[in-house]
Amino acid sequence: MTLTANLGSRLADIIGAHNVICAAEELAAHSVDGSLPQVLAGPTSAQQVAEIVRFALSEKLAIQAFGSRSKCDMGMPPLRCDISIDMTHLREVAHYDAGDLTLSVDAGLPLRELADLLERHGQFLPLAVPCFESTTAGGAVVSGIDSALRQQYGPVRDFLIGAEFVDGTGQLCRSGGRVVKNVTGYDLHKMLIGSLGTLGIVTRVNFRTFPLPTASGACLAVFADLQRAIAFRAAIGLKGFPLTDLEVLSPGTVEILRAILQRTDADVSSLLTSGAWCVYCSFDGNDSVVARVGQELALGAESTNAKGCASLPKSTDEPIGGMLREAYEWLRWAAPATVLHRIALPQFEPGILAELERFATARGLRSCLLIRAAGILYFAVFAETDDENAWTALASVALNVSKLARANRGYSVMLHAPVAVKTHVASARAPLTDEALQQRLKKAFDPANIFAPGRIVGGI
Amino acid sequence: MRRLLGKANVLDRPEDLILYEYDGSVEKGRPDLVVFPHTTPEVSQIVKIANGYQIPIVGRGAGTGLSGGALARSGGLMIVFARMNKILEIDIPNRRAVVQPGVVNLDITRAVEHAGLYFAPDPSSQKSCTIGGNVAENSGGPHTLAYGVTANHIATLELVLPDGEVARVGTLHGDPAGYDLCGLFVGSEGTLVLVTEITVKLSRTAEAVKTLLGVFESIDDACEAVVEITARGITPAACEMVDGWTLQVIEDYIHAGFPRDSGAVLLLEVEGLREAVEHQAAAIDDVCRKCHAREVRIARDSQERDLLWKGRKNAFGAMGRLAPSNYVLDGVIPRSKLPLALSRIRETGKKHGFQIGNIFHAGDGNLHPLVLYDPRDQQQFERAVAAAEEIIRMCLELGGALTGEHGVGMEKNELMPLLFSDADFALMRRVHDAYNPDSSLNPGKVFPLSKGCGEIRIKKANGSAVPV
């Protein structure tokens, strides 16, 4: 690797000195898992992004692009990072056809601004991702983080209709389009979802938008044990209700959420019963749909022997539902050292969940579970110290989690973990069945391996 | 091949091969050999044997495709998956089914409907098209408006790569682990891999459904109704438009109960909870009447509903009665531009002396203008080509796409440069070469072969499809 001595001034020639930062104290905020970039570049156009990539290519430098940096601890520690690109200066709404419910925005546009724009037209984007207030549209796509609304609206690949991005040859490419139905060419934009910046630098994203529902409701059911909570979840899943969010909280998760809510102005923590399993549901539709679903959920809770089922008015739902949307954020910081596992399983057997908790207990670690919308399980394991002993214990649990997920025809990834745990687990885990095919895709997008090398497990 | 598969599973006589030189498009391309595997190891072996001869390999399901995707453009070996037609596993609690690629689309629904489940993508050819073909083309259908195209309903794929290696992508949960390779291979039109097993996601049948027929005096009013339905945030499960001229043709053939004297009809369906369906049906009724519908009819029972859908789904068959050949376009436009697009299609028809039929997925802006022509009449043929090209360019001008559900294949590959840059093609080519480096799988598809742009291929007088 040729490391250019005057990297900053050469980048300044391309995008202007005021868009380049080299000062060590400012760069410190841009480290990823301890890896510091040499320079931070803030391009103001897609063309500038392409020029930076071409420059990096000629100098054999590694690049990582970021939005608000709210989720940059996802993924593996980068093998190299020479140039960090701040995408937040690209924030235009390039196209919005409210009548067609389609939208095209720059990657750096914050979701909050986007939501405000759409709300004025009675629409929304069902990307209810954590760190919502700061997350950028591009960051939400590239991180692949779960949206709390995916139970009803699907994951982002169901409504991302196109994208523009700079590929690993420094060319500005596009895939998809601005229409809701399109099979013209390969769906390369879908590859960018969850790619953590390893395939290209996304400069623009096109979405299908949705009409805001006229009414919505929520309820919280409390159960004595996991079996009943799971039975309730399964029963309501069969009804075809328009559930937007569906979350099952273990007693450990309830405790953390209670503690957070107690600190807020609107203390609604009393609804969450200590030591119990809680099921949170939100739903939308018209008034009569919302009324019926609310009633039937209450009846369903009763018939599965719930200890209680509270209908949540908006004032109560906002803090609880809102905080659940942010679960990724508070779970990862709930202890000095945390591993937050995301586990996808075809089905949830209470036995599997109990086994997960046993893995943690056997190593003397606390843990909690959150079964999320669309059947994704978050399993957080906490260590009370952030040291080598803790990392060894967390890594051992992580390997067991990975094995258990695979044995049950699922898979797991770590959304957050201490660097030492990430590295240990990556070196010890079994490869994915399609890892070789994934490597080929990476090579096609990024032949010189300049984009965020190493950020995806398997060295991609 | 005979040693591997047995005599009954190999065709090489010209009189047999000729049956495989067509699909549902206007294209033609005869394979040199047709084989029918029954298992994945057989497919792998077939590919390995073919590699020794360096010949093209083309996968095919039922051959109902509309863009020449399943034609042996450059000859070679055709692998027909029609006999790999077993449903291997049905998992009702998890709403999954594992099927071989030759299973007919509708047969999946038939196998699971007793449990209140169905397979959502419903191309008009669903009685005969195969799931393997749907995966290759990322097929749509009337109900994709609410439920998405094939890609949204696939969890895992088993593949055979061009070197014969067998691989698996996707997860049973449906969430990709790493890059979404399932999302890449679905819709890659047989140019990257051969798919040998598919895990599909099954949907739950809705509690209530209502089918409405909005009858309009003019196509402009019907278009306005679609724009208004979209803008009001009403999401029907399906929203199909048929123009007055096409309605008459369908009625003559199918007797579905469509009015013969209207300017256009909208066939709309709403599904969901009873309360939601009532509310949406009332809102649609309101919009249609405000847009001057002379009648909004609600199907009284499932029999009437089935008949209306039969009329819609068999419309293109009805057209075969009117002209020796027809060309179905598949452009997409933003839905807000629907009235403008339809008026431009009308102008194009007038200019070139054609009555262009319109029967299409209005709710998602997926147009299917139908140009009827006689390929023996050279002048008429040239006018048909010019009209088709004008309409496609118009869709792109309005911010649309070349194809909404039929695929690019060998029909629209020369038009791809109208939409994509050299850089886009370079990346698509690298992705292609990452999986199909020798172009042995389905060569001559998707990517333009010539440097120029704006050529469409359409059947000529001698029956051959040529770029014009």
Interface residues (C-beta under 8 A of the other chain):
Chain A: D97 A98 G99 D100 L101 T102 G122 Q123 G154 P155 R157 D158 D167 T169 Q171 L172 C173 R174 S175 G177 R178 V179 V180 K181 N182 V183 T184 G185 Y186 D187 L188 K190 M191 I193 G194 S195 L199 F210 P211 L212 L238 G240 F241 P242 G285 N286 S288 V289 R292 V293 A344 L345 P346 Q347 A374 G375 I376 R409 G410 Y411 V413 L432 T433 D434 E435 A436 L437 Q438 R440 L441 K442 K443 A444 F445 P447 I456 V457 G458 I460
Chain B: D91 P93 N94 R96 E137 N138 G140 T144 G148 V149 A151 N152 A167 R168 V169 T171 L172 H173 D175 P176 A177 G178 Y179 D180 L181 G183 L184 V186 G187 S188 R204 A206 E207 V227 T230 A231 R232 G233 I234 T235 G272 L273 E275 A276 E278 H279 V332 I333 P334 R335 S336 K337 H361 D364 G365 N366 G399 G400 A401 L402 T403 G404 E405 H406 G407 V408 K412 M416 L419 F420 S421 A423 D424 A426 L427 M428 R430 V431 H432 D433 A434 Y435 V446
